[in-house]
Structures are given as C-alpha cells and as structure tokens.
Amino acid sequence: MKKILLIFAIFLSILVITYINKDEYYIIPKDSIRFRIIPNSNSIEDLYMKEQVKEEINKYITNISSSTSIDESRTKIQENIPLINRSIQTLFNNQNYNKDFNIKYGLNYFPEKIYKGVKYEEGNYESMVIEIGAHEGDNYWCVLFPPLCLIEAEESTDVEYKFFISEIIKKFIK
C-alpha cells in the first residue's frame, strides 16, 4: 500500500510541476490589427490622461472589436477615426490638457515586447496608434482583430498560483 501511495505521489508531483511550468501564450495571428495608446510621458498626469483616452474611446474600440472579419475591422476603423479624434479633442479640452495627439492607422512600428513570458517580435504591424504629445510614456496595447483587448502591456509582476489538484476537485464539485 505504501508503494502505491509513493508511486501516486511521484506521479502527482510530476503532473503538478508540468502544469505549473506551462506558459500561457497569447498568439497574435498574422492577419490582425493591433492598437496602442502612447502617453506623453510617465508622469502621473500623462498616465492618467492615457487611461482617460482609453475609457473615452472604449465604445469605438468595442464596436471595432465586434467585427467578424479583418476587412470589416478595417472599414470600422476608417469610419471611427474622425469620431475618435473629436472625442479625444473634447476630452483634452474638458480636462485642460494641452497636448497634441495623433491617430495613425496603417503599418506602425512596434518594439519587441515580452509580456507574461511571451516574446512579441518587433516590426511594422497593421495597427491604429494614438500618440499623445512626445509619446514617450508606457503604452496601453491590445489587438483589435481578432479581439484580444484583454491584454495590457503595462508590466506587472503579479502572478496567480493555483494548485492543480484543488482546481480539479473544484471542477468535480460544481
């Protein structure tokens, strides 16, 4: 009986170690459209305004992300750029934020990025980029098509650990 328990414990340990070391990958397909908001700097005011821009244009981004094809996304982006432009201008005026901004759609340069253990290659990608002021701050980014806007490029060291066995037990208990 002890040998069976020992073998089971070893097997379980190997299974847990394998599960814990499994990387979580977000693969951005070749046919995709990326999105970035690059703030003026990393000052509190500039990062706050980056978040305000993100919130202000969320309805447009949601509309674009609801597309069922890349061509539909392209069309929606083109249609929404003037609306996004006016929305950001109104936001800046209301907040007395005196920075210029630029919305660029097309092939835009993205630097190499390592996010949650996944390396995203540098290069020019089809994207919509909003540059604010000197655009030297930490950016927000996501993928408009296919919609992967749950990914934020703002670095975090927060790691959530889960015990494999407890997750399996929870699934069976439900």
ZAPA-995765 format. One line per field, with one value per atom (N, C-alpha, C, O, CB): x, y, z; atom name; residue in one letter. Coordinates in steps of 0.2 Angstrom, whole numbers, plus 5000, padded with zeros to 4 digits. Each point is the difference from the previous one (the first is absolute). Glycine has a CB too. Example, Ala and Ser with C-alpha at 12.3 -4.5 7.8 and 13.67 -1.06 7.14 Angstrom:
c1 = [5066	4996	5004	5005	4986	5007	5004	4996	5003	5003];
c2 = [4972	5006	5006	4999	4995	5011	5006	5005	5006	4991];
c3 = [5039	5000	5000	5003	5003	4990	5001	5003	5001	4989];
at = [N	CA	C	O	CB	N	CA	C	O	CB];
aa = [A	A	A	A	A	S	S	S	S	S];
***
This chain:
c1 = [5004	4996	5004	4999	4992	5015	5004	5004	5000	5002	4999	5003	4995	5002	5006	4986	4995	4999	5000	4994	5006	4999	5007	4999	4993	5013	5007	5000	5001	5005	4992	5000	4994	5002	5002	4991	4995	5002	4999	4992	5013	5002	5005	5000	4998	5007	5005	4996	5002	5007	4986	4997	4996	5000	4999	4998	4997	5004	4999	4993	5014	5005	5003	5000	5003	4998	5002	4994	5002	5005	4987	4994	5000	4999	4995	5007	4999	5006	4999	4995	5012	5006	4999	5001	5006	4990	4999	4995	5001	5002	4992	4994	5003	4998	4993	5012	5003	5005	4999	4999	5006	5005	4997	5003	5005	4985	4997	4999	4997	4997	5009	4999	4994	4997	5015	4985	4994	5002	5003	4991	5004	5001	4994	4995	5014	4993	4995	5003	5004	4991	5002	5003	4996	4994	5010	5000	4996	5001	5005	4998	4991	5000	5004	5000	4989	5013	5003	4995	5002	5006	4986	4995	4996	4995	5004	5004	4997	5002	5004	4997	4995	5001	5001	4996	4996	5014	5002	4997	4998	5012	4991	4998	5004	5002	4986	5014	5004	4998	4998	5012	4991	4999	5007	5001	4986	5017	5006	5000	4999	5007	4994	4999	5007	5005	4987	5007	5005	5006	5006	4986	5007	5006	4997	4994	5012	4998	4998	4998	5000	5007	4992	4998	4993	4996	5011	4991	4993	4995	4995	5009	4996	4995	5000	4994	5008	5003	5000	4998	4996	5013	4992	4998	4992	4996	5015	4987	4993	4996	4995	5008	5000	4997	5000	4995	5008	5002	5000	4994	4996	5016	4987	4994	4993	4996	5011	4993	4994	4999	4994	5008	5003	4999	4997	4996	5014	4993	4998	4993	4996	5015	4987	4993	4995	4995	5009	4998	4996	4999	4994	5011	5000	4999	4998	4999	5009	4990	4999	4994	5000	5004	4991	4994	5002	4997	4995	5012	5003	5004	4999	5001	5004	5004	4996	5001	5009	4985	4995	4997	4999	4999	5000	4996	5005	4998	4995	5013	5005	5002	5000	5005	4995	5002	4994	5002	5006	4986	4995	5000	4995	4998	5011	5001	5001	5003	5001	4993	5001	5005	5001	4987	5015	5005	5005	4998	4994	5014	5005	4998	5001	5008	4988	4997	4995	5000	5003	4993	4995	5003	4998	4993	5014	5004	5003	5000	5002	5001	5003	4995	5002	5007	4985	4995	4998	4999	4997	5003	4997	5006	4998	4995	5013	5005	5000	5000	5007	4993	5000	4994	5000	5006	4988	4994	5000	4997	4997	5010	5000	5006	4999	4995	5011	5005	4998	5002	5005	4989	4997	4997	5000	4999	4997	4996	5005	4999	4991	5015	5005	5003	5002	4999	5001	5004	4996	5003	5002	4989	4995	5000	5000	4993	5006	4999	5006	4999	4993	5014	5006	5001	5002	5003	4994	5000	4996	5002	5001	4990	4996	5002	5000	4991	5012	5002	5006	5000	4997	5008	5006	4997	5003	5005	4987	4998	4997	5001	4997	4997	4997	5005	4998	4992	5015	5005	5006	5004	4993	5002	5006	5006	5005	4989	5007	5006	5002	4998	4998	5010	5002	5006	5005	4992	5001	5005	4997	4994	5011	4999	4998	4999	5003	5002	4991	5000	4999	4998	4997	5007	5000	4997	5002	5008	4985	4998	5002	4999	4991	5014	5003	4997	5000	5011	4987	4998	5003	5001	4988	5014	5004	5005	4999	4999	5008	5006	5004	5002	4999	4999	5003	5005	4999	4991	5016	5005	4998	4998	5011	4992	4999	5007	5003	4985	5015	5006	4999	4994	5010	5001	5000	4997	5001	5009	4986	4996	5000	4998	4995	5009	4999	4995	5000	5012	4982	4994	4998	4998	4999	5003	4998	5004	4997	4992	5017	5005	4999	5003	4996	4997	5000	5003	4999	4990	5015	5004	4996	4999	5012	4988	4997	5005	5003	4986	5012	5006	4998	4995	5007	5004	4999	4999	5001	5007	4989	4998	4995	4997	5007	4994	4995	4994	5000	5008	4986	4994	4994	5000	5005	4990	4994	4997	4999	4999	5001	4998	4997	5001	5008	4988	4997	5004	5000	4988	5016	5004	4998	4999	5010	4990	4998	5006	5002	4986	5016	5006	4998	4997	5011	4993	4999	5006	5005	4985	5010	5006	5007	5000	4994	5011	5006	5000	5005	5001	4989	4998	5006	5003	4989	5010	5006	4998	5005	5003	4986	4998	4998	5001	4995	5003	4998	4993	4995	5012	4993	4994	4995	5001	5005	4988	4994	5000	5000	4993	5006	4999	4996	4999	5012	4986	4996	4999	5004	4990	5002	4999	4993	4995	5014	4989	4994	4996	4994	5009	5001	4997	5006	5005	4987	5007	4994	5000	5006	4994	4995	5000	5003	4998	4991	5017	5004	5002	5005	5000	4990	5001	5000	4999	4996	5005	5001	5007	5002	4988	5015	5007	5002	4998	5004	5001	5003	5007	5003	4987	5014	5007	5003	5006	4994	4996	5003	5003	4996	4996	5014	5004	4997	4998	5012	4989	4998	5004	5001	4988	5013	5003	4995	5002	5009	4983	4995	4999	4999	4995	5007	4999	4995	5000	5012	4984	4994	5002	5001	4990	5010	5002	4994	4996	5016	4986	4995	5002	5005	4987	5005	5002	4996	4994	5009	5001	4997	4994	4995	5016	4991	4995	4993	4995	5015	4991	4994	4996	4994	5013	4996	4996	4996	4995	5014	4994	4997	4994	4994	5016	4991	4995	4994	4994	5015	4993	4995	4995	4994	5014	4995	4997	4995	4994	5015	4993	4995	4995	4995	5015	4991	4996	4994	4994	5015	4992	4995	4995	4995	5013];
c2 = [4994	5006	5006	5005	4989	5006	5006	5001	5006	4992	4997	5001	5003	5004	4986	5008	5003	5007	5004	4985	5013	5007	5004	5006	4991	5000	5003	5001	5006	4989	5000	5001	5005	5004	4984	5012	5005	5007	5005	4987	5009	5007	5002	5006	4991	4998	5002	5002	5006	4987	5004	5001	5007	5004	4984	5013	5006	5006	5005	4989	5005	5005	5002	5006	4990	4999	5002	5003	5005	4985	5008	5004	5007	5004	4985	5012	5007	5004	5006	4990	5002	5004	5001	5006	4989	5000	5001	5006	5004	4984	5012	5004	5007	5005	4986	5010	5007	5003	5006	4990	5000	5003	5001	5003	4991	5004	5002	5007	5003	4986	5014	5007	5002	4995	5005	5006	5002	5004	5005	4995	4998	5003	5004	4997	4995	5014	5004	5001	5004	5002	4990	5000	5005	5000	4988	5017	5005	4998	4999	5010	4989	4998	5004	5006	4988	5004	5004	5005	5006	4984	5008	5005	5003	4997	4996	5012	5003	5008	5002	4987	5014	5007	5002	4999	5003	5001	5002	5007	5004	4988	5010	5006	5002	4996	5002	5009	5002	5008	5003	4989	5009	5007	5002	4996	5003	5005	5002	5007	5005	4988	5008	5006	5004	4998	4997	5012	5004	4998	5001	5008	4989	4998	4995	4998	5013	4988	4996	5004	4997	4994	5015	5004	4998	4997	5013	4992	4997	5003	4997	5003	5007	5003	4997	4998	5013	4987	4997	4993	4998	5009	4989	4993	5001	4995	5000	5009	5001	5002	4997	5007	5000	5002	4994	4999	5013	4984	4994	4996	4997	5003	4999	4996	5003	4997	4999	5011	5003	5000	4999	5009	4992	4999	4993	4999	5009	4987	4993	4999	4997	4999	5007	5000	5004	4997	5002	5006	5005	4996	5001	5009	4987	4997	4992	4997	5012	4989	4993	4998	4994	5007	5003	4998	4999	4996	5010	4998	4999	4994	4996	5016	4987	4994	4993	4995	5012	4994	4994	4999	4994	5008	5003	4999	4997	4996	5014	4992	4997	4993	4996	5016	4987	4993	4995	4994	5011	4997	4996	4997	4997	5009	4997	4998	4992	4997	5014	4986	4993	4999	4994	5004	5007	4999	5006	5005	4988	5005	5006	5006	5005	4986	5007	5005	5005	5006	4986	5005	5003	5005	5006	4985	5006	5004	5006	5006	4984	5009	5006	5005	5006	4986	5006	5005	5004	5006	4986	5004	5003	5005	5005	4985	5008	5005	5006	5006	4985	5009	5006	5004	5006	4988	5003	5004	5003	5005	4987	5005	5002	5005	5004	4986	5011	5004	5007	5004	4989	5010	5007	5001	5005	4997	4993	5000	5000	5003	4991	5001	4999	5007	5002	4986	5015	5006	5006	5003	4994	5003	5006	4998	5004	4998	4992	4998	5001	5003	4988	5008	5001	5008	5002	4987	5014	5008	5003	5004	4996	4997	5003	4998	5004	4995	4995	4998	5004	5003	4986	5013	5004	5007	5003	4990	5010	5006	5001	5004	4998	4993	4999	5000	5002	4993	5001	4999	5005	5000	4988	5017	5005	4997	5002	5006	4987	4996	5003	4998	4992	5014	5003	4996	5002	5009	4983	4996	4999	4999	4995	5005	4998	4992	4997	5013	4988	4993	4998	5004	4995	4995	4998	4993	4995	5012	4992	4993	4997	5003	5000	4992	4997	4993	4996	5011	4992	4993	4998	5004	4998	4992	4997	4996	4997	5013	4990	4996	5004	5006	4987	5005	5004	4996	4994	5013	4996	4996	4998	5004	5002	4988	4998	4997	4996	5001	5005	4997	4993	4998	5014	4985	4993	5001	5004	4991	5000	5000	4993	4995	5015	4990	4993	5002	5004	4992	5000	5001	4993	4996	5014	4989	4994	4994	4994	5011	4996	4994	4999	4995	5000	5009	4999	5006	5006	4988	5004	5005	5002	4996	5000	5011	5002	5004	5005	4996	4997	5002	5007	5003	4986	5015	5007	5000	4995	5009	5001	5000	5005	5004	4985	5012	5004	4996	4995	5013	4994	4996	5005	5006	4986	5005	5004	5001	4996	4999	5012	5002	5007	5004	4989	5009	5006	5002	4997	5002	5007	5002	5008	5004	4988	5009	5007	5002	4997	5001	5007	5003	5006	5005	4990	5006	5006	5004	4997	4998	5011	5005	4997	4998	5006	4995	4997	4993	4997	5012	4988	4992	4996	4996	5006	5000	4996	4996	4998	5011	4991	4996	4993	4997	5013	4986	4993	5000	5003	4994	4998	5000	4995	4995	5009	4997	4995	4996	5004	5003	4987	4997	4994	4997	5007	4994	4994	4999	5003	4999	4993	4998	5001	4997	4994	5013	5002	4994	4999	5013	4985	4994	4995	5002	5005	4987	4997	5004	5001	4988	5012	5004	4996	4995	5010	4998	4998	5006	5001	4989	5014	5007	4998	5005	5002	4987	4999	5000	5000	4993	5007	5001	5007	5004	4985	5012	5007	5000	4995	5009	5000	5000	5003	5000	5000	5003	5003	4994	4995	5015	4990	4994	5000	5004	4998	4991	4999	4993	4996	5010	4994	4994	4996	4995	5011	4996	4996	4993	4999	5011	4985	4993	4996	5001	4999	4997	4996	4993	4997	5011	4989	4992	4997	5002	5000	4992	4996	4993	4997	5010	4989	4993	4996	5000	5002	4994	4996	4995	5000	5001	4996	4995	5004	4997	4995	5013	5004	5002	5001	5003	4998	5002	4995	5000	5008	4986	4994	4998	4999	4997	5004	4999	5005	4998	4997	5011	5005	4999	5001	5007	4990	4998	4994	5000	5004	4991	4995	5001	4997	4996	5012	5002	5004	4999	5001	5004	5004	4997	5003	5005];
c3 = [5000	5000	5000	4997	5009	4998	5000	4993	4998	5014	4985	4993	4995	4996	5007	4998	4995	5002	4995	5004	5007	5002	4998	4998	5012	4991	4997	4993	4998	5012	4986	4993	4998	4995	5003	5005	4999	5001	4996	5007	5003	5002	4995	4998	5014	4985	4995	4994	4997	5008	4993	4994	5000	4996	5002	5008	5001	5000	4998	5009	4996	5001	4993	4998	5013	4984	4994	4996	4996	5004	5001	4997	5002	4996	5003	5007	5003	4997	4998	5013	4989	4998	4992	4998	5011	4987	4993	4999	4996	5002	5006	5000	5002	4996	5006	5003	5002	4995	4999	5013	4985	4995	4993	4996	5011	4992	4994	4999	5004	4996	4995	4998	4997	4997	5001	5004	4997	4994	5001	5010	4983	4994	4997	4999	4999	5000	4996	4993	4999	5012	4985	4993	4996	4999	5002	4996	4996	4993	4997	5011	4989	4993	4995	5001	5001	4992	4995	4998	4999	4998	5001	4998	5006	5002	4987	5014	5005	5000	4996	5011	4997	5000	5008	5004	4986	5011	5007	5002	4995	5004	5007	5002	5006	5005	4991	5004	5005	5002	4996	5001	5009	5003	5003	5005	4996	4997	5003	5003	4996	4995	5015	5004	4999	4998	5010	4993	5000	5003	4998	5001	5008	5004	5005	5000	4998	5007	5006	5006	5006	4990	5003	5006	5002	4996	5000	5010	5002	4996	4998	5014	4986	4996	4993	4998	5008	4991	4993	5000	4996	5001	5008	5001	5001	4998	5006	5000	5002	4993	4999	5013	4984	4994	4995	4996	5006	4998	4996	5002	4995	5004	5007	5003	4998	4998	5011	4991	4998	4993	4998	5011	4987	4992	4999	4996	5002	5006	4999	5002	4996	5006	5003	5002	4995	4999	5013	4986	4996	4993	4998	5008	4991	4994	5000	4995	5001	5010	5001	4996	4997	5014	4988	4996	4993	4996	5011	4990	4993	4999	4996	5003	5006	5000	5001	4996	5009	4999	5001	4993	4998	5014	4985	4993	4995	4996	5007	4997	4995	5002	4995	5003	5008	5002	4999	5001	5008	4990	4999	4993	4998	5011	4987	4993	4999	5004	4993	4998	4998	4995	4999	5004	4994	4995	5001	5002	4990	5005	5000	4996	5001	5001	4992	4996	5003	4999	4991	5013	5004	5005	5001	4997	5006	5005	4997	5002	5004	4988	4996	4999	5000	4995	5002	4998	5007	4999	4991	5015	5006	5003	5003	4999	4997	5003	4996	5003	5000	4990	4996	5002	5000	4990	5011	5001	5007	5001	4992	5012	5007	5001	5005	4998	4993	5002	5000	5005	4989	5002	5001	5007	5003	4985	5014	5006	5006	5005	4989	5006	5005	5001	5005	4992	4997	5000	5004	5004	4985	5009	5003	5008	5004	4985	5012	5007	5005	5005	4991	5001	5004	5000	5006	4990	4999	5000	5005	5004	4984	5013	5005	5007	5004	4988	5009	5006	5002	5006	4992	4998	5001	5002	5005	4988	5003	5002	5007	5004	4983	5014	5007	5005	5006	4989	5004	5006	5000	5004	4995	4996	5000	4999	5003	5004	4989	4998	4994	4995	5011	4994	4994	4996	5000	5006	4992	4996	4993	5000	5011	4984	4994	5000	5004	4990	5001	5000	4992	4996	5016	4986	4994	4999	5004	4993	4999	4999	4993	4995	5012	4993	4994	4999	5005	4997	4992	4998	4994	4995	5010	4995	4995	5003	5005	4987	5005	5002	5005	4998	4991	5017	5006	5003	5001	5001	5000	5004	5007	5003	4989	5010	5006	5003	4996	5002	5007	5003	5003	5001	5001	4998	5003	5007	5004	4990	5008	5007	5003	4996	5000	5010	5003	5006	5004	4994	5001	5004	5003	4996	4998	5012	5003	4997	4999	5004	4996	4998	4992	4998	5013	4986	4993	4996	5002	4999	4994	4997	4993	4996	5009	4995	4994	4996	5002	5003	4989	4995	4998	5000	4996	5004	4997	4993	4997	5012	4989	4992	4999	5004	4995	4995	4997	5000	4996	4998	5009	5000	4998	5002	5007	4988	4999	5007	5004	4984	5013	5006	5000	4995	5010	5001	5001	5006	5005	4990	5004	5006	5002	4995	5001	5010	5002	5004	5005	4996	4996	5004	5003	4997	4994	5015	5004	5001	5003	5002	4994	5001	4997	4994	5016	4994	4998	5000	4997	5008	4997	5000	5002	4996	4995	5015	5003	5006	5004	4992	5006	5006	4999	4994	5010	5001	4999	4997	5002	5008	4985	4996	5002	5004	4987	5007	5001	4993	4995	5014	4990	4994	5000	5005	4992	4997	5000	4992	4996	5015	4988	4993	4998	5004	4997	4994	4998	4997	5001	4998	4996	4997	4999	4998	4996	5008	5004	5007	5002	4992	5009	5006	5006	5003	4993	5006	5006	5004	5002	4991	5008	5004	5007	5004	4987	5011	5007	5002	5006	4994	4996	5001	5001	4995	4998	5012	5001	5000	5004	5002	4991	5000	5006	5001	4987	5017	5005	5005	5002	4997	5002	5004	5007	5003	4990	5009	5006	5002	4996	5003	5008	5002	5004	5003	4998	4999	5003	4997	4994	5009	5001	4997	5005	5006	4990	5000	5004	5000	4994	5003	5008	5001	5002	5004	4998	4994	5002	5001	4996	4997	5012	5001	4995	5000	5012	4984	4995	5003	4997	4997	5011	5003	5002	4999	5005	5000	5002	4994	5001	5009	4985	4994	4997	4998	4999	5003	4998	5004	4998	4997	5012	5005	4999	5000	5008	4991	4999	4994	5000	5005	4990	4994	5001	4997	4996	5011	5001	5005	5000	4997	5008	5005	4997	5002	5007	4986	4997	4997	4997	5001];
at = [N	CA	C	O	CB	N	CA	C	O	CB	N	CA	C	O	CB	N	CA	C	O	CB	N	CA	C	O	CB	N	CA	C	O	CB	N	CA	C	O	CB	N	CA	C	O	CB	N	CA	C	O	CB	N	CA	C	O	CB	N	CA	C	O	CB	N	CA	C	O	CB	N	CA	C	O	CB	N	CA	C	O	CB	N	CA	C	O	CB	N	CA	C	O	CB	N	CA	C	O	CB	N	CA	C	O	CB	N	CA	C	O	CB	N	CA	C	O	CB	N	CA	C	O	CB	N	CA	C	O	CB	N	CA	C	O	CB	N	CA	C	O	CB	N	CA	C	O	CB	N	CA	C	O	CB	N	CA	C	O	CB	N	CA	C	O	CB	N	CA	C	O	CB	N	CA	C	O	CB	N	CA	C	O	CB	N	CA	C	O	CB	N	CA	C	O	CB	N	CA	C	O	CB	N	CA	C	O	CB	N	CA	C	O	CB	N	CA	C	O	CB	N	CA	C	O	CB	N	CA	C	O	CB	N	CA	C	O	CB	N	CA	C	O	CB	N	CA	C	O	CB	N	CA	C	O	CB	N	CA	C	O	CB	N	CA	C	O	CB	N	CA	C	O	CB	N	CA	C	O	CB	N	CA	C	O	CB	N	CA	C	O	CB	N	CA	C	O	CB	N	CA	C	O	CB	N	CA	C	O	CB	N	CA	C	O	CB	N	CA	C	O	CB	N	CA	C	O	CB	N	CA	C	O	CB	N	CA	C	O	CB	N	CA	C	O	CB	N	CA	C	O	CB	N	CA	C	O	CB	N	CA	C	O	CB	N	CA	C	O	CB	N	CA	C	O	CB	N	CA	C	O	CB	N	CA	C	O	CB	N	CA	C	O	CB	N	CA	C	O	CB	N	CA	C	O	CB	N	CA	C	O	CB	N	CA	C	O	CB	N	CA	C	O	CB	N	CA	C	O	CB	N	CA	C	O	CB	N	CA	C	O	CB	N	CA	C	O	CB	N	CA	C	O	CB	N	CA	C	O	CB	N	CA	C	O	CB	N	CA	C	O	CB	N	CA	C	O	CB	N	CA	C	O	CB	N	CA	C	O	CB	N	CA	C	O	CB	N	CA	C	O	CB	N	CA	C	O	CB	N	CA	C	O	CB	N	CA	C	O	CB	N	CA	C	O	CB	N	CA	C	O	CB	N	CA	C	O	CB	N	CA	C	O	CB	N	CA	C	O	CB	N	CA	C	O	CB	N	CA	C	O	CB	N	CA	C	O	CB	N	CA	C	O	CB	N	CA	C	O	CB	N	CA	C	O	CB	N	CA	C	O	CB	N	CA	C	O	CB	N	CA	C	O	CB	N	CA	C	O	CB	N	CA	C	O	CB	N	CA	C	O	CB	N	CA	C	O	CB	N	CA	C	O	CB	N	CA	C	O	CB	N	CA	C	O	CB	N	CA	C	O	CB	N	CA	C	O	CB	N	CA	C	O	CB	N	CA	C	O	CB	N	CA	C	O	CB	N	CA	C	O	CB	N	CA	C	O	CB	N	CA	C	O	CB	N	CA	C	O	CB	N	CA	C	O	CB	N	CA	C	O	CB	N	CA	C	O	CB	N	CA	C	O	CB	N	CA	C	O	CB	N	CA	C	O	CB	N	CA	C	O	CB	N	CA	C	O	CB	N	CA	C	O	CB	N	CA	C	O	CB	N	CA	C	O	CB	N	CA	C	O	CB	N	CA	C	O	CB	N	CA	C	O	CB	N	CA	C	O	CB	N	CA	C	O	CB	N	CA	C	O	CB	N	CA	C	O	CB	N	CA	C	O	CB	N	CA	C	O	CB	N	CA	C	O	CB	N	CA	C	O	CB	N	CA	C	O	CB	N	CA	C	O	CB	N	CA	C	O	CB	N	CA	C	O	CB	N	CA	C	O	CB	N	CA	C	O	CB	N	CA	C	O	CB	N	CA	C	O	CB	N	CA	C	O	CB	N	CA	C	O	CB	N	CA	C	O	CB	N	CA	C	O	CB	N	CA	C	O	CB	N	CA	C	O	CB	N	CA	C	O	CB	N	CA	C	O	CB	N	CA	C	O	CB	N	CA	C	O	CB	N	CA	C	O	CB	N	CA	C	O	CB	N	CA	C	O	CB	N	CA	C	O	CB	N	CA	C	O	CB	N	CA	C	O	CB	N	CA	C	O	CB	N	CA	C	O	CB	N	CA	C	O	CB	N	CA	C	O	CB	N	CA	C	O	CB	N	CA	C	O	CB	N	CA	C	O	CB	N	CA	C	O	CB	N	CA	C	O	CB	N	CA	C	O	CB	N	CA	C	O	CB];
aa = [M	M	M	M	M	K	K	K	K	K	K	K	K	K	K	I	I	I	I	I	L	L	L	L	L	L	L	L	L	L	I	I	I	I	I	F	F	F	F	F	A	A	A	A	A	I	I	I	I	I	F	F	F	F	F	L	L	L	L	L	S	S	S	S	S	I	I	I	I	I	L	L	L	L	L	V	V	V	V	V	I	I	I	I	I	T	T	T	T	T	Y	Y	Y	Y	Y	I	I	I	I	I	N	N	N	N	N	K	K	K	K	K	D	D	D	D	D	E	E	E	E	E	Y	Y	Y	Y	Y	Y	Y	Y	Y	Y	I	I	I	I	I	I	I	I	I	I	P	P	P	P	P	K	K	K	K	K	D	D	D	D	D	S	S	S	S	S	I	I	I	I	I	R	R	R	R	R	F	F	F	F	F	R	R	R	R	R	I	I	I	I	I	I	I	I	I	I	P	P	P	P	P	N	N	N	N	N	S	S	S	S	S	N	N	N	N	N	S	S	S	S	S	I	I	I	I	I	E	E	E	E	E	D	D	D	D	D	L	L	L	L	L	Y	Y	Y	Y	Y	M	M	M	M	M	K	K	K	K	K	E	E	E	E	E	Q	Q	Q	Q	Q	V	V	V	V	V	K	K	K	K	K	E	E	E	E	E	E	E	E	E	E	I	I	I	I	I	N	N	N	N	N	K	K	K	K	K	Y	Y	Y	Y	Y	I	I	I	I	I	T	T	T	T	T	N	N	N	N	N	I	I	I	I	I	S	S	S	S	S	S	S	S	S	S	S	S	S	S	S	T	T	T	T	T	S	S	S	S	S	I	I	I	I	I	D	D	D	D	D	E	E	E	E	E	S	S	S	S	S	R	R	R	R	R	T	T	T	T	T	K	K	K	K	K	I	I	I	I	I	Q	Q	Q	Q	Q	E	E	E	E	E	N	N	N	N	N	I	I	I	I	I	P	P	P	P	P	L	L	L	L	L	I	I	I	I	I	N	N	N	N	N	R	R	R	R	R	S	S	S	S	S	I	I	I	I	I	Q	Q	Q	Q	Q	T	T	T	T	T	L	L	L	L	L	F	F	F	F	F	N	N	N	N	N	N	N	N	N	N	Q	Q	Q	Q	Q	N	N	N	N	N	Y	Y	Y	Y	Y	N	N	N	N	N	K	K	K	K	K	D	D	D	D	D	F	F	F	F	F	N	N	N	N	N	I	I	I	I	I	K	K	K	K	K	Y	Y	Y	Y	Y	G	G	G	G	G	L	L	L	L	L	N	N	N	N	N	Y	Y	Y	Y	Y	F	F	F	F	F	P	P	P	P	P	E	E	E	E	E	K	K	K	K	K	I	I	I	I	I	Y	Y	Y	Y	Y	K	K	K	K	K	G	G	G	G	G	V	V	V	V	V	K	K	K	K	K	Y	Y	Y	Y	Y	E	E	E	E	E	E	E	E	E	E	G	G	G	G	G	N	N	N	N	N	Y	Y	Y	Y	Y	E	E	E	E	E	S	S	S	S	S	M	M	M	M	M	V	V	V	V	V	I	I	I	I	I	E	E	E	E	E	I	I	I	I	I	G	G	G	G	G	A	A	A	A	A	H	H	H	H	H	E	E	E	E	E	G	G	G	G	G	D	D	D	D	D	N	N	N	N	N	Y	Y	Y	Y	Y	W	W	W	W	W	C	C	C	C	C	V	V	V	V	V	L	L	L	L	L	F	F	F	F	F	P	P	P	P	P	P	P	P	P	P	L	L	L	L	L	C	C	C	C	C	L	L	L	L	L	I	I	I	I	I	E	E	E	E	E	A	A	A	A	A	E	E	E	E	E	E	E	E	E	E	S	S	S	S	S	T	T	T	T	T	D	D	D	D	D	V	V	V	V	V	E	E	E	E	E	Y	Y	Y	Y	Y	K	K	K	K	K	F	F	F	F	F	F	F	F	F	F	I	I	I	I	I	S	S	S	S	S	E	E	E	E	E	I	I	I	I	I	I	I	I	I	I	K	K	K	K	K	K	K	K	K	K	F	F	F	F	F	I	I	I	I	I	K	K	K	K	K];
***
